[in-house]
Amino acid sequence: TNADEEKGSSPMRKFQVRRSNALLGSRDAEFYGAAFPELFAYGRGTPNSTRPVAVSLEAGLRHLLMLSNRRCAQHTVFALVAFDEMARARSHRNLAIKTRANPSATDKVLHLPTGALSKLVRHDEEMTNAARSGRPLPKLRPSADLEDATSVLSTLKHSSGKAFGTNEERAEMRRRVYAYYHTFGRPHLMVTMSPRDDNSFWIAVHSGFDANTPEAAAKSFDDLWRQGKTFPHQDDIRRASLKDPTLAAMHFDDFANFFFEKVVGWDKAAGKAVNGGGLFGKALAYTAGVETQGGGTLHFHALIFLDEFPATGQEEEAWELKLAEKDGALHNETFGQQYCNYADSLASAIYPVYDFFIDGNVEVASG
């Protein structure tokens, strides 16, 4: 039609994708261009692309997930593939280092008899089940084949412990916690923090509001305030936030770093407590386990070990007696209860964002 002729040719580019039965490995140069043509239409700029300056796979994937256009980060599959590739790369890197340090391990793998490794894996499962149920641990008759299989399996487990989310990583975390118990005694605080990234205005702004909403042009709280707009509806923020897991992880990491640096008083770079300690006292060590909640958001449980605090129940009883002698009478509350009351007084479940919008000219959106 004349209207179509006046508009001219369509600005949309068309690509022909040819199918092939040739298999590509994730380390092949053409892999990402073939797997994600909508992200790498010309097969360039992928993590596997050749560059004048070498860039590691993890650095390349992180760069793509942090691009401001958010195309890679908000892709329904790419972020999962990137996470899996980084986890496998960490595991393979550790395995390569161990193999170089102990070249004989390769010969052990090549000469393992059929079924030796499977037999050892089954025995490990039986040992775990017996320990959980309180039954006597089963014994395994030693042999040269099983000795080699034990060495190989130990190397594989250690390398798997470097991959995200594996059972070996969890086991390594438990061993670290037990080591802290033996070194510092029992922990003095258990803290749970839930940043609620699904309610983060910062994530919603950078992940992009719906273009049809007036909040799409707002880049900060100040923008909304100056333009006289209401605070975005919570459902809009949640929708925008949940579509960008990379920003949600960054938001969580920033909150966690702030908590341990400013509240706990821990210098992450130096690996020790800051001068004067934090709000809870001077920390000797801490450990934190991250998990997802029902809505998919992240939170952590942290155990904090404090200096000059009782490490055992007997030490705590001795503290109580000293306090009683000092005051001339027994306390109504134990030392543990008093300290917990103090720690609880520092905690708050209210994020003071909405106070900024309580103004005579700016009305807080309901809901």
C-alpha positions as CSV (number, residue, x, y, z in Angstrom):
1,T,0.0,0.0,0.0
2,N,1.0,3.7,-0.3
3,A,1.2,3.9,3.5
4,D,3.7,1.0,3.6
5,E,5.7,2.6,0.7
6,E,5.9,5.9,2.6
7,K,7.2,4.1,5.7
8,G,9.9,2.5,3.7
9,S,11.6,-0.9,4.4
10,S,11.2,-2.4,7.8
11,P,14.1,-1.6,10.2
12,M,13.9,-5.1,11.6
13,R,16.9,-7.3,10.5
14,K,16.1,-10.9,9.4
15,F,18.5,-13.7,10.0
16,Q,18.5,-17.2,8.6
17,V,19.5,-19.8,11.2
18,R,20.6,-23.1,9.7
19,R,20.3,-26.2,11.7
20,S,23.1,-28.7,12.0
21,N,23.6,-32.1,13.8
22,A,27.2,-31.2,14.6
23,L,27.8,-31.1,18.4
24,L,29.5,-28.1,20.0
25,G,31.2,-28.1,23.3
26,S,30.7,-25.1,25.7
27,R,34.3,-24.1,25.2
28,D,34.1,-24.0,21.4
29,A,34.4,-20.5,19.9
30,E,31.0,-20.9,18.1
31,F,29.1,-22.3,21.1
32,Y,27.4,-19.1,22.5
33,G,26.7,-17.7,19.1
34,A,24.9,-20.9,18.0
35,A,23.2,-21.4,21.4
36,F,22.0,-17.8,21.8
37,P,21.7,-16.2,18.3
38,E,19.3,-13.6,19.8
39,L,22.1,-12.4,22.1
40,F,25.1,-12.8,19.7
41,A,23.6,-12.4,16.3
42,Y,27.0,-12.3,14.5
43,G,28.7,-14.8,16.9
44,R,31.0,-12.1,18.2
45,G,31.5,-10.7,21.7
46,T,30.9,-14.1,23.4
47,P,32.9,-15.4,26.4
48,N,34.8,-17.7,24.0
49,S,35.7,-15.1,21.4
50,T,39.4,-14.5,20.7
51,R,40.6,-11.1,22.1
52,P,43.9,-9.2,22.0
53,V,44.0,-9.4,25.8
54,A,43.0,-12.8,27.2
55,V,39.9,-12.7,29.4
56,S,38.9,-15.6,31.6
57,L,35.6,-17.4,31.1
58,E,34.3,-16.2,34.5
59,A,35.3,-12.6,33.8
60,G,33.7,-12.7,30.4
61,L,30.4,-14.1,31.7
62,R,30.3,-11.6,34.6
63,H,30.8,-8.7,32.2
64,L,27.9,-9.9,30.0
65,L,25.6,-10.2,33.0
66,M,26.5,-6.7,34.1
67,L,25.9,-4.9,30.8
68,S,23.5,-2.0,31.3
69,N,21.1,-3.2,28.6
70,R,20.3,-6.3,30.8
71,R,19.7,-8.5,27.8
72,C,21.9,-11.3,29.0
73,A,21.1,-11.0,32.7
74,Q,17.3,-11.1,32.0
75,H,17.5,-13.9,29.4
76,T,15.5,-16.9,30.7
77,V,18.3,-19.4,30.0
78,F,21.6,-17.5,29.6
79,A,22.0,-16.7,33.3
80,L,21.5,-20.4,34.2
81,V,24.1,-21.5,31.6
82,A,26.6,-18.9,32.8
83,F,26.2,-20.0,36.4
84,D,26.7,-23.6,35.5
85,E,29.7,-22.8,33.3
86,M,31.3,-20.8,36.1
87,A,30.7,-23.6,38.6
88,R,32.2,-26.3,36.3
89,A,35.2,-24.0,35.5
90,R,36.0,-23.6,39.1
91,S,35.8,-27.4,39.7
92,H,37.9,-28.2,36.6
93,R,40.5,-25.6,37.5
94,N,41.0,-27.1,40.9
95,L,41.2,-30.6,39.4
96,A,43.8,-29.5,36.8
97,I,46.0,-28.0,39.6
98,K,45.8,-31.2,41.6
99,T,46.6,-33.3,38.6
100,R,49.7,-31.2,37.8
101,A,50.8,-31.4,41.4
102,N,50.3,-35.2,41.4
103,P,50.8,-36.6,37.9
104,S,50.4,-40.2,39.2
105,A,46.7,-39.5,39.8
106,T,46.1,-39.8,36.0
107,D,47.7,-43.2,35.9
108,K,45.5,-44.3,38.8
109,V,42.4,-43.3,36.9
110,L,43.5,-45.2,33.8
111,H,44.3,-48.4,35.6
112,L,41.3,-48.5,38.0
113,P,39.5,-51.9,37.7
114,T,35.8,-51.9,36.6
115,G,33.5,-51.4,39.6
116,A,36.2,-50.3,42.2
117,L,35.0,-46.7,42.2
118,S,31.3,-47.7,42.2
119,K,31.9,-50.0,45.1
120,L,33.6,-47.2,47.1
121,V,30.8,-44.7,46.3
122,R,28.2,-47.2,47.5
123,H,30.2,-47.8,50.7
124,D,30.4,-44.0,51.3
125,E,26.6,-43.8,51.0
126,E,26.2,-46.7,53.4
127,M,28.5,-45.0,55.9
128,T,26.5,-41.8,55.7
129,N,23.1,-43.6,56.2
130,A,24.5,-45.5,59.1
131,A,25.9,-42.4,60.8
132,R,22.5,-40.6,60.4
133,S,20.5,-43.5,61.8
134,G,23.0,-44.2,64.7
135,R,23.8,-47.7,63.4
136,P,27.4,-49.2,63.5
137,L,29.5,-48.1,60.6
138,P,30.0,-50.8,57.9
139,K,33.5,-51.9,57.3
140,L,35.2,-52.4,53.9
141,R,38.0,-54.9,53.4
142,P,41.1,-52.9,52.2
143,S,42.7,-53.7,48.9
144,A,45.2,-52.1,46.5
145,D,42.4,-51.4,44.0
146,L,40.3,-49.6,46.7
147,E,43.3,-47.6,47.9
148,D,43.7,-46.1,44.4
149,A,39.9,-45.6,44.1
150,T,40.0,-43.8,47.5
151,S,42.7,-41.4,46.2
152,V,40.8,-40.7,43.0
153,L,37.5,-40.2,44.8
154,S,39.0,-37.9,47.3
155,T,40.4,-35.7,44.5
156,L,37.1,-35.6,42.8
157,K,35.2,-34.7,46.0
158,H,37.7,-31.9,46.7
159,S,37.3,-30.4,43.2
160,S,33.5,-30.7,43.4
161,G,33.6,-28.8,46.6
162,K,34.6,-25.7,44.6
163,A,31.5,-25.9,42.4
164,F,28.4,-23.9,43.6
165,G,25.6,-25.7,45.3
166,T,27.1,-29.2,45.3
167,N,26.8,-31.6,48.3
168,E,30.6,-31.5,48.5
169,E,30.5,-27.7,48.9
170,R,28.0,-28.1,51.7
171,A,30.2,-30.7,53.4
172,E,33.2,-28.4,53.1
173,M,31.1,-25.7,54.7
174,R,30.2,-28.0,57.6
175,R,33.8,-28.9,58.2
176,R,34.7,-25.2,58.3
177,V,32.0,-24.6,60.9
178,Y,33.2,-27.6,63.0
179,A,36.8,-26.2,62.8
180,Y,35.5,-22.8,64.2
181,Y,33.8,-24.7,67.0
182,H,37.0,-26.4,68.0
183,T,39.1,-23.2,67.7
184,F,36.8,-20.6,69.2
185,G,34.3,-22.6,71.2
186,R,30.6,-22.2,70.7
187,P,29.2,-19.3,68.7
188,H,27.7,-16.4,70.6
189,L,25.3,-15.1,68.1
190,M,23.2,-16.5,65.3
191,V,21.9,-13.8,63.0
192,T,19.4,-14.1,60.1
193,M,19.3,-11.4,57.4
194,S,16.7,-11.1,54.6
195,P,17.4,-8.1,52.4
196,R,14.1,-8.7,50.5
197,D,15.4,-8.0,47.0
198,D,11.9,-8.5,45.6
199,N,11.0,-5.1,47.2
200,S,14.2,-3.3,46.1
201,F,13.6,0.0,44.2
202,W,17.2,0.0,43.2
203,I,16.9,-3.4,41.4
204,A,13.6,-2.4,39.8
205,V,15.1,0.8,38.4
206,H,18.1,-0.9,36.9
207,S,16.2,-3.9,35.6
208,G,13.6,-1.6,34.0
209,F,10.0,-0.7,34.9
210,D,7.2,-1.2,32.5
211,A,7.7,1.5,29.9
212,N,4.0,2.4,30.2
213,T,4.3,3.4,33.8
214,P,5.3,7.0,34.9
215,E,8.1,5.5,37.1
216,A,10.0,4.2,34.1
217,A,11.9,7.5,33.7
218,A,12.8,7.7,37.4
219,K,16.3,6.7,38.2
220,S,16.4,7.5,42.0
221,F,14.2,8.5,44.9
222,D,15.2,12.2,44.2
223,D,13.7,12.0,40.7
224,L,10.4,10.8,42.1
225,W,10.4,13.5,44.8
226,R,11.3,16.3,42.4
227,Q,8.7,15.2,39.8
228,G,6.0,15.0,42.5
229,K,5.3,11.3,41.8
230,T,4.2,8.7,44.2
231,F,6.3,5.8,45.3
232,P,6.0,2.9,42.8
233,H,3.4,0.2,43.7
234,Q,4.9,-2.8,45.5
235,D,3.7,-5.2,42.8
236,D,5.4,-3.2,40.1
237,I,8.7,-3.3,42.0
238,R,8.4,-7.0,42.6
239,R,7.7,-7.7,39.0
240,A,10.7,-5.7,37.8
241,S,13.0,-7.1,40.5
242,L,12.3,-10.8,40.1
243,K,13.1,-10.7,36.3
244,D,16.8,-9.9,37.0
245,P,18.5,-12.5,39.3
246,T,21.9,-11.0,38.7
247,L,20.9,-7.6,40.2
248,A,19.2,-9.4,43.0
249,A,22.4,-11.3,43.9
250,M,24.3,-8.0,43.7
251,H,21.8,-6.3,46.0
252,F,22.1,-9.2,48.5
253,D,25.9,-9.2,48.4
254,D,26.0,-5.4,49.0
255,F,23.7,-5.8,52.0
256,A,25.7,-8.7,53.4
257,N,29.1,-6.9,53.0
258,F,27.6,-3.8,54.7
259,F,26.3,-5.9,57.6
260,F,29.6,-7.7,58.3
261,E,31.7,-4.6,57.8
262,K,29.6,-2.0,59.6
263,V,27.6,-4.0,62.1
264,V,29.8,-7.0,62.9
265,G,33.0,-4.9,62.4
266,W,34.9,-7.2,60.2
267,D,37.6,-6.2,57.7
268,K,37.1,-8.6,54.9
269,A,40.4,-7.6,53.1
270,A,42.5,-8.0,56.2
271,G,40.6,-11.0,57.5
272,K,40.2,-9.7,61.0
273,A,38.0,-7.5,63.1
274,V,38.3,-3.7,62.8
275,N,39.8,-1.7,65.6
276,G,37.3,-1.3,68.3
277,G,35.1,-4.1,67.0
278,G,31.5,-3.9,65.9
279,L,28.1,-3.3,67.5
280,F,28.1,-6.8,69.0
281,G,31.7,-6.7,70.3
282,K,35.0,-7.8,68.8
283,A,34.5,-10.7,66.4
284,L,37.0,-13.5,66.2
285,A,35.4,-15.2,63.2
286,Y,32.0,-15.7,61.5
287,T,30.5,-18.0,59.0
288,A,27.3,-17.6,57.0
289,G,25.2,-20.0,54.9
290,V,23.1,-18.6,52.0
291,E,19.8,-20.1,51.0
292,T,16.7,-19.2,49.0
293,Q,13.3,-18.5,50.6
294,G,10.0,-19.6,49.4
295,G,9.6,-16.6,47.1
296,G,13.0,-17.2,45.5
297,T,14.8,-14.4,47.4
298,L,18.1,-14.9,49.2
299,H,18.9,-14.7,52.9
300,F,21.6,-16.0,55.2
301,H,22.1,-17.4,58.6
302,A,25.4,-16.3,60.3
303,L,27.2,-17.7,63.3
304,I,29.4,-15.1,65.0
305,F,32.2,-15.9,67.4
306,L,33.1,-13.0,69.8
307,D,36.3,-12.3,71.7
308,E,36.4,-12.2,75.5
309,F,33.0,-14.0,75.7
310,P,32.5,-17.4,77.4
311,A,33.3,-20.2,74.9
312,T,31.7,-23.0,77.0
313,G,28.8,-23.4,79.3
314,Q,31.1,-23.7,82.3
315,E,32.7,-20.4,81.4
316,E,29.3,-18.8,81.2
317,E,28.4,-20.1,84.7
318,A,31.6,-18.6,86.0
319,W,30.7,-15.3,84.5
320,E,27.3,-15.4,86.2
321,L,29.0,-16.0,89.6
322,K,31.4,-13.1,89.1
323,L,28.5,-10.8,88.2
324,A,26.6,-12.0,91.2
325,E,29.5,-11.4,93.5
326,K,30.1,-7.9,92.0
327,D,26.5,-6.8,92.5
328,G,26.0,-8.6,95.8
329,A,22.9,-10.5,94.5
330,L,22.0,-12.9,91.8
331,H,20.7,-11.4,88.6
332,N,17.1,-11.8,87.5
333,E,18.4,-12.5,84.0
334,T,21.3,-14.6,82.9
335,F,24.2,-13.1,81.0
336,G,23.0,-14.8,77.8
337,Q,19.5,-13.3,78.2
338,Q,20.9,-9.8,78.9
339,Y,23.2,-10.0,75.8
340,C,20.4,-11.3,73.6
341,N,18.2,-8.4,74.7
342,Y,21.0,-6.0,73.8
343,A,21.5,-7.6,70.4
344,D,17.7,-7.6,69.7
345,S,17.6,-3.9,70.5
346,L,20.0,-3.3,67.6
347,A,17.9,-5.2,65.1
348,S,15.1,-3.7,63.0
349,A,12.7,-5.2,60.5
350,I,11.8,-1.8,59.0
351,Y,13.8,-0.3,56.1
352,P,13.5,3.5,56.4
353,V,12.9,4.2,52.7
354,Y,9.2,5.2,53.0
355,D,10.1,7.9,55.5
356,F,11.6,9.8,52.6
357,F,8.2,10.0,50.8
358,I,6.3,11.2,53.9
359,D,6.1,14.8,52.8
360,G,3.4,17.4,52.5
361,N,3.7,17.5,48.7
362,V,4.5,13.8,48.1
363,E,2.0,11.1,48.9
364,V,3.0,7.5,49.6
365,A,1.2,5.0,47.3
366,S,-1.1,2.7,49.1
367,G,-0.6,-1.0,49.0
